[in-house]
Amino acid sequence: ILVSLAVPSFREMSAAQRVRSAAYSIISDLTLARSEAVKRGADVTLTPLVANNWASGWRVSVASSSELLSEQSDVGKGVVFATAPARVTFNRNGRINSVAVVRFQLTDVSARSRCVSLDPSGRPKNVNKECPL
């Protein structure tokens, strides 16, 4: 009887952990891209491995040479990027090439959300809720 009560909560905890892990992975690579752009004095881009499918993984590369700096594989079963940009490019000053706030909304099968956002200065922020519209 106890096992039947514990299994659903364990599944939910597992799904929440996968979303949290994916959010921290994207923040890590956004931070890497930003610091490499400043260090190299060149644009560095973060793009999904499969067009418009960030859950399949992403890569960080130098825009001018396509030199690969980092690559993240599939984020795991049940993690969905509900909203995400086509790509994120940091310029030599570590700022993103967008005037709008860039947002990644990650969700799981239980509809829990995490929002990873970048303001125009390029600093990532992670909150445990849906991204604002």
Salt bridges, closest charged atoms under 4 A:
GLU12 OE1 - ARG112 NH2 3.45
GLU36 OE2 - LYS39 NZ 3.28
GLU36 OE1 - ARG40 NE 2.70
GLU67 OE1 - ARG40 NH1 3.11
GLU71 OE1 - ARG59 NE 3.85
ASP108 OD2 - ARG112 NH1 2.80
